[in-house]
Amino acid sequence: MYAQALSIMSRIYVGSISFEIREDVIRKAFEPFGPIKSINMSWDPTTGHHKTFAFVEYEIPEAALLAQESMNGQMLGGRNLKVNSMMFQEMRLPQNMPQAQPIIDMVQKDAKKYFRWGFRVEK
């Protein structure tokens, strides 16, 4: 369950992606923030285009937070990206994982005690 909670916290939503942008461009834009575990894009079988959003999962939650803070609103392929992270926010858990919430709360509380990349997160 701890691994599932970390996986949720390490994932960001990237929206408003131009149709011309492919996974390799997203990887290049988001890799500077940390090692990427996976990138998932949904494709429309009728049009052959992606659905203008992707989920990027990092190896560590701090990378997801840094990417969200740095890339939200940035221009890529002529469009301003909408990047949202679940790290240190109210969690919107999948319906099948309500048992992960206490672990996510614990990880968030512990993570707030430490410095990450030169900034301290406190609530």
C-alpha positions in Angstrom: 0.0 0.0 0.0 2.9 2.3 0.7 4.2 1.8 -2.8 0.8 2.6 -4.2 0.6 5.8 -2.3 4.0 6.9 -3.5 3.0 6.1 -7.0 -0.1 8.4 -6.7 2.0 11.1 -5.3 4.6 10.8 -8.0 2.1 11.3 -10.9 1.2 14.5 -12.6 -1.4 15.4 -15.1 -0.2 17.3 -18.2 -3.0 18.9 -20.2 -3.5 21.2 -23.1 -0.9 19.3 -25.2 -0.8 20.2 -28.8 -1.7 17.4 -31.3 1.8 17.6 -32.8 3.5 16.8 -29.5 4.5 13.2 -29.0 5.8 11.3 -26.0 9.5 11.9 -26.8 8.9 15.7 -26.6 7.1 15.4 -23.3 9.9 13.2 -21.9 12.5 15.7 -23.0 10.6 18.6 -21.4 9.9 16.9 -18.1 13.1 14.8 -17.5 15.1 17.7 -16.0 12.9 17.5 -12.9 13.8 13.8 -12.1 13.8 10.3 -13.5 10.6 9.4 -15.2 9.0 6.1 -14.5 6.3 6.2 -17.2 4.4 8.5 -19.6 0.8 7.5 -20.5 -1.1 9.3 -23.3 -4.6 8.4 -24.4 -5.2 8.0 -28.1 -8.4 8.5 -30.1 -8.7 5.5 -32.4 -11.0 7.4 -34.8 -8.7 10.4 -35.4 -5.4 8.8 -34.6 -4.5 11.9 -32.4 -3.8 11.8 -28.7 -6.5 13.3 -26.5 -4.3 16.4 -25.6 -3.3 15.1 -22.1 -0.8 12.7 -20.5 0.1 11.4 -17.1 3.8 11.5 -16.2 4.9 9.4 -13.3 8.3 10.1 -11.7 10.4 7.8 -9.6 10.1 10.2 -6.6 7.2 12.4 -5.4 9.5 15.5 -5.1 10.2 15.4 -8.9 6.4 15.5 -9.6 6.0 18.6 -7.3 9.0 20.4 -8.9 7.7 19.6 -12.4 4.2 20.9 -11.6 5.6 24.1 -10.1 8.0 24.7 -13.0 5.9 23.6 -16.0 2.4 24.7 -15.3 1.6 27.5 -17.8 4.8 26.9 -19.8 4.5 27.0 -23.6 5.1 23.8 -25.5 4.1 23.3 -29.1 2.3 26.7 -29.2 0.1 25.9 -26.2 0.3 26.7 -22.5 0.5 23.5 -20.5 -1.8 22.7 -17.6 0.2 20.7 -15.1 -1.4 19.4 -11.9 0.3 17.4 -9.2 -1.4 15.5 -6.3 1.6 16.1 -4.0 0.8 18.2 -1.0 -2.7 18.9 -2.2 -6.1 17.4 -1.4 -5.9 13.9 -2.8 -8.4 12.7 -5.3 -7.9 9.0 -5.0 -9.2 6.4 -7.4 -12.4 4.9 -6.1 -10.7 1.5 -5.6 -7.9 2.8 -3.3 -9.5 4.6 -0.3 -7.3 2.5 1.9 -4.2 4.4 0.6 -5.3 7.8 2.1 -3.9 7.2 5.6 -0.5 6.2 4.1 -0.5 9.2 1.8 -1.3 11.5 4.8 1.6 9.9 6.7 4.1 10.3 3.8 3.0 14.0 3.3 3.5 14.8 7.0 6.9 13.2 7.0 8.0 14.8 3.7 7.1 18.3 5.0 9.9 18.1 7.6 12.7 18.0 5.1 14.3 20.3 2.6 14.0 19.3 -1.1 16.0 21.0 -3.9 16.4 24.2 -1.9 12.9 24.8 -0.8 10.9 23.9 2.3 7.3 22.9 2.1 5.1 23.8 5.0 1.4 24.2 5.5 
